[in-house]
Amino acid sequence: MKQEVLKNWDLPMVSVAALLIFVICFAAYTYWTFKATNKKVYEEASNIPLGDANLASPSNKGNVV
């Protein structure tokens, strides 16, 4: 069934446009993730689970800070 649909596909520009949008978005997200100015943001995010050990103790159960 897939082969029959692709055999009759007469809009190659739609496929090319979708591929270009994907590549541009992928490149933009990759650049944004690895640029040097985001290093501090990722370091802070990686320390979130370690930041406040007192919140996990049973004595603070029910207390929302």
N, CA, C and O atoms as a GROMACS GRO file, in nm:
protein
  260
    1MET      N    1   0.082  -0.119   0.000
    1MET     CA    2   0.000   0.000   0.000
    1MET      C    3   0.087   0.126   0.000
    1MET      O    4   0.059   0.222  -0.072
    2LYS      N    5   0.193   0.125   0.081
    2LYS     CA    6   0.282   0.241   0.087
    2LYS      C    7   0.347   0.266  -0.048
    2LYS      O    8   0.363   0.381  -0.090
    3GLN      N    9   0.385   0.158  -0.116
    3GLN     CA   10   0.450   0.174  -0.247
    3GLN      C   11   0.355   0.233  -0.351
    3GLN      O   12   0.397   0.311  -0.436
    4GLU      N   13   0.228   0.197  -0.343
    4GLU     CA   14   0.131   0.253  -0.437
    4GLU      C   15   0.113   0.403  -0.414
    4GLU      O   16   0.101   0.479  -0.509
    5VAL      N   17   0.110   0.444  -0.289
    5VAL     CA   18   0.096   0.586  -0.257
    5VAL      C   19   0.218   0.662  -0.305
    5VAL      O   20   0.206   0.767  -0.368
    6LEU      N   21   0.337   0.610  -0.275
    6LEU     CA   22   0.460   0.679  -0.316
    6LEU      C   23   0.478   0.679  -0.467
    6LEU      O   24   0.537   0.772  -0.521
    7LYS      N   25   0.430   0.577  -0.534
    7LYS     CA   26   0.442   0.571  -0.680
    7LYS      C   27   0.360   0.682  -0.745
    7LYS      O   28   0.399   0.735  -0.849
    8ASN      N   29   0.248   0.717  -0.684
    8ASN     CA   30   0.160   0.820  -0.740
    8ASN      C   31   0.182   0.957  -0.677
    8ASN      O   32   0.104   1.049  -0.701
    9TRP      N   33   0.286   0.973  -0.597
    9TRP     CA   34   0.315   1.100  -0.532
    9TRP      C   35   0.370   1.197  -0.635
    9TRP      O   36   0.479   1.176  -0.688
   10ASP      N   37   0.296   1.301  -0.663
   10ASP     CA   38   0.338   1.395  -0.767
   10ASP      C   39   0.371   1.534  -0.711
   10ASP      O   40   0.370   1.632  -0.785
   11LEU      N   41   0.400   1.541  -0.583
   11LEU     CA   42   0.434   1.669  -0.522
   11LEU      C   43   0.572   1.659  -0.453
   11LEU      O   44   0.580   1.659  -0.330
   12PRO      N   45   0.678   1.652  -0.531
   12PRO     CA   46   0.810   1.638  -0.469
   12PRO      C   47   0.853   1.761  -0.389
   12PRO      O   48   0.937   1.750  -0.299
   13MET      N   49   0.798   1.876  -0.419
   13MET     CA   50   0.836   1.997  -0.347
   13MET      C   51   0.790   1.993  -0.201
   13MET      O   52   0.854   2.052  -0.115
   14VAL      N   53   0.681   1.922  -0.173
   14VAL     CA   54   0.635   1.909  -0.035
   14VAL      C   55   0.737   1.830   0.046
   14VAL      O   56   0.767   1.866   0.160
   15SER      N   57   0.789   1.724  -0.012
   15SER     CA   58   0.890   1.643   0.056
   15SER      C   59   1.019   1.723   0.078
   15SER      O   60   1.081   1.715   0.184
   16VAL      N   61   1.057   1.798  -0.021
   16VAL     CA   62   1.178   1.880  -0.010
   16VAL      C   63   1.159   1.988   0.095
   16VAL      O   64   1.250   2.014   0.174
   17ALA      N   65   1.044   2.051   0.097
   17ALA     CA   66   1.017   2.156   0.196
   17ALA      C   67   1.017   2.098   0.338
   17ALA      O   68   1.071   2.159   0.430
   18ALA      N   69   0.957   1.981   0.356
   18ALA     CA   70   0.956   1.918   0.487
   18ALA      C   71   1.097   1.882   0.532
   18ALA      O   72   1.132   1.900   0.649
   19LEU      N   73   1.178   1.832   0.441
   19LEU     CA   74   1.316   1.799   0.475
   19LEU      C   75   1.395   1.925   0.513
   19LEU      O   76   1.471   1.923   0.609
   20LEU      N   77   1.378   2.032   0.439
   20LEU     CA   78   1.448   2.157   0.469
   20LEU      C   79   1.406   2.214   0.604
   20LEU      O   80   1.490   2.260   0.681
   21ILE      N   81   1.277   2.210   0.633
   21ILE     CA   82   1.230   2.258   0.764
   21ILE      C   83   1.290   2.175   0.876
   21ILE      O   84   1.335   2.230   0.977
   22PHE      N   85   1.293   2.043   0.859
   22PHE     CA   86   1.351   1.956   0.960
   22PHE      C   87   1.499   1.986   0.981
   22PHE      O   88   1.544   1.998   1.095
   23VAL      N   89   1.575   1.997   0.874
   23VAL     CA   90   1.720   2.021   0.885
   23VAL      C   91   1.747   2.156   0.949
   23VAL      O   92   1.837   2.167   1.033
   24ILE      N   93   1.672   2.258   0.912
   24ILE     CA   94   1.692   2.392   0.970
   24ILE      C   95   1.660   2.391   1.119
   24ILE      O   96   1.735   2.447   1.199
   25CYS      N   97   1.549   2.329   1.156
   25CYS     CA   98   1.513   2.322   1.299
   25CYS      C   99   1.614   2.240   1.378
   25CYS      O  100   1.652   2.279   1.488
   26PHE      N  101   1.657   2.128   1.323
   26PHE     CA  102   1.756   2.045   1.392
   26PHE      C  103   1.886   2.121   1.412
   26PHE      O  104   1.945   2.116   1.520
   27ALA      N  105   1.931   2.192   1.310
   27ALA     CA  106   2.054   2.270   1.322
   27ALA      C  107   2.039   2.382   1.425
   27ALA      O  108   2.130   2.407   1.503
   28ALA      N  109   1.924   2.448   1.425
   28ALA     CA  110   1.902   2.557   1.520
   28ALA      C  111   1.898   2.505   1.664
   28ALA      O  112   1.958   2.565   1.752
   29TYR      N  113   1.828   2.394   1.687
   29TYR     CA  114   1.821   2.337   1.822
   29TYR      C  115   1.958   2.288   1.868
   29TYR      O  116   1.993   2.303   1.985
   30THR      N  117   2.033   2.228   1.777
   30THR     CA  118   2.167   2.180   1.812
   30THR      C  119   2.258   2.297   1.846
   30THR      O  120   2.332   2.291   1.944
   31TYR      N  121   2.255   2.402   1.766
   31TYR     CA  122   2.337   2.520   1.793
   31TYR      C  123   2.299   2.581   1.927
   31TYR      O  124   2.386   2.613   2.007
   32TRP      N  125   2.168   2.597   1.953
   32TRP     CA  126   2.124   2.659   2.076
   32TRP      C  127   2.165   2.576   2.198
   32TRP      O  128   2.199   2.631   2.302
   33THR      N  129   2.161   2.445   2.184
   33THR     CA  130   2.196   2.357   2.295
   33THR      C  131   2.344   2.366   2.329
   33THR      O  132   2.380   2.366   2.447
   34PHE      N  133   2.429   2.372   2.230
   34PHE     CA  134   2.573   2.364   2.254
   34PHE      C  135   2.645   2.498   2.254
   34PHE      O  136   2.768   2.500   2.267
   35LYS      N  137   2.574   2.609   2.241
   35LYS     CA  138   2.645   2.737   2.243
   35LYS      C  139   2.695   2.768   2.384
   35LYS      O  140   2.634   2.725   2.483
   36ALA      N  141   2.802   2.840   2.393
   36ALA     CA  142   2.873   2.860   2.520
   36ALA      C  143   2.792   2.938   2.622
   36ALA      O  144   2.810   2.918   2.742
   37THR      N  145   2.705   3.025   2.579
   37THR     CA  146   2.631   3.107   2.675
   37THR      C  147   2.528   3.026   2.754
   37THR      O  148   2.480   3.073   2.857
   38ASN      N  149   2.493   2.908   2.707
   38ASN     CA  150   2.397   2.825   2.779
   38ASN      C  151   2.464   2.732   2.880
   38ASN      O  152   2.395   2.657   2.949
   39LYS      N  153   2.595   2.735   2.891
   39LYS     CA  154   2.664   2.645   2.982
   39LYS      C  155   2.620   2.665   3.127
   39LYS      O  156   2.600   2.567   3.199
   40LYS      N  157   2.604   2.789   3.169
   40LYS     CA  158   2.561   2.816   3.306
   40LYS      C  159   2.420   2.762   3.332
   40LYS      O  160   2.393   2.709   3.439
   41VAL      N  161   2.332   2.776   3.236
   41VAL     CA  162   2.195   2.728   3.250
   41VAL      C  163   2.195   2.577   3.270
   41VAL      O  164   2.124   2.526   3.357
   42TYR      N  165   2.274   2.505   3.192
   42TYR     CA  166   2.278   2.360   3.203
   42TYR      C  167   2.347   2.316   3.331
   42TYR      O  168   2.310   2.214   3.390
   43GLU      N  169   2.448   2.391   3.377
   43GLU     CA  170   2.512   2.357   3.504
   43GLU      C  171   2.414   2.374   3.620
   43GLU      O  172   2.410   2.290   3.710
   44GLU      N  173   2.336   2.481   3.618
   44GLU     CA  174   2.236   2.502   3.723
   44GLU      C  175   2.128   2.393   3.718
   44GLU      O  176   2.084   2.343   3.822
   45ALA      N  177   2.085   2.357   3.599
   45ALA     CA  178   1.982   2.254   3.585
   45ALA      C  179   2.033   2.118   3.630
   45ALA      O  180   1.956   2.038   3.684
   46SER      N  181   2.160   2.091   3.608
   46SER     CA  182   2.214   1.961   3.650
   46SER      C  183   2.227   1.951   3.801
   46SER      O  184   2.234   1.840   3.854
   47ASN      N  185   2.229   2.064   3.872
   47ASN     CA  186   2.240   2.062   4.017
   47ASN      C  187   2.105   2.071   4.088
   47ASN      O  188   2.101   2.071   4.211
   48ILE      N  189   1.996   2.079   4.015
   48ILE     CA  190   1.863   2.089   4.078
   48ILE      C  191   1.835   1.972   4.171
   48ILE      O  192   1.789   1.995   4.282
   49PRO      N  193   1.860   1.847   4.130
   49PRO     CA  194   1.831   1.737   4.222
   49PRO      C  195   1.916   1.738   4.348
   49PRO      O  196   1.876   1.680   4.449
   50LEU      N  197   2.031   1.801   4.345
   50LEU     CA  198   2.123   1.803   4.458
   50LEU      C  199   2.107   1.927   4.544
   50LEU      O  200   2.163   1.933   4.653
   51GLY      N  201   2.034   2.024   4.497
   51GLY     CA  202   2.031   2.155   4.559
   51GLY      C  203   1.969   2.163   4.696
   51GLY      O  204   2.026   2.229   4.783
   52ASP      N  205   1.857   2.100   4.721
   52ASP     CA  206   1.787   2.118   4.847
   52ASP      C  207   1.755   1.982   4.908
   52ASP      O  208   1.645   1.930   4.888
   53ALA      N  209   1.848   1.925   4.981
   53ALA     CA  210   1.832   1.792   5.039
   53ALA      C  211   1.727   1.791   5.149
   53ALA      O  212   1.672   1.685   5.177
   54ASN      N  213   1.698   1.903   5.212
   54ASN     CA  214   1.602   1.908   5.322
   54ASN      C  215   1.459   1.887   5.276
   54ASN      O  216   1.375   1.844   5.356
   55LEU      N  217   1.428   1.915   5.152
   55LEU     CA  218   1.292   1.898   5.104
   55LEU      C  219   1.253   1.751   5.096
   55LEU      O  220   1.135   1.718   5.104
   56ALA      N  221   1.351   1.663   5.080
   56ALA     CA  222   1.322   1.521   5.064
   56ALA      C  223   1.307   1.448   5.197
   56ALA      O  224   1.270   1.331   5.198
   57SER      N  225   1.335   1.513   5.308
   57SER     CA  226   1.330   1.444   5.437
   57SER      C  227   1.185   1.425   5.481
   57SER      O  228   1.100   1.508   5.449
   58PRO      N  229   1.155   1.317   5.554
   58PRO     CA  230   1.017   1.289   5.598
   58PRO      C  231   0.962   1.394   5.694
   58PRO      O  232   0.840   1.410   5.703
   59SER      N  233   1.048   1.466   5.767
   59SER     CA  234   0.999   1.565   5.862
   59SER      C  235   0.936   1.685   5.792
   59SER      O  236   0.855   1.756   5.852
   60ASN      N  237   0.971   1.709   5.669
   60ASN     CA  238   0.914   1.823   5.594
   60ASN      C  239   0.796   1.780   5.507
   60ASN      O  240   0.753   1.856   5.421
   61LYS      N  241   0.745   1.661   5.528
   61LYS     CA  242   0.636   1.613   5.446
   61LYS      C  243   0.514   1.705   5.462
   61LYS      O  244   0.469   1.732   5.573
   62GLY      N  245   0.463   1.749   5.351
   62GLY     CA  246   0.347   1.837   5.354
   62GLY      C  247   0.382   1.984   5.353
   62GLY      O  248   0.296   2.067   5.325
   63ASN      N  249   0.504   2.019   5.383
   63ASN     CA  250   0.547   2.159   5.380
   63ASN      C  251   0.600   2.192   5.242
   63ASN      O  252   0.697   2.134   5.197
   64VAL      N  253   0.536   2.284   5.178
   64VAL     CA  254   0.578   2.325   5.044
   64VAL      C  255   0.652   2.456   5.059
   64VAL      O  256   0.601   2.550   5.120
   65VAL      N  257   0.770   2.462   5.003
   65VAL     CA  258   0.851   2.582   5.012
   65VAL      C  259   0.835   2.662   4.888
   65VAL      O  260   0.895   2.769   4.875
   0.00000   0.00000   0.00000
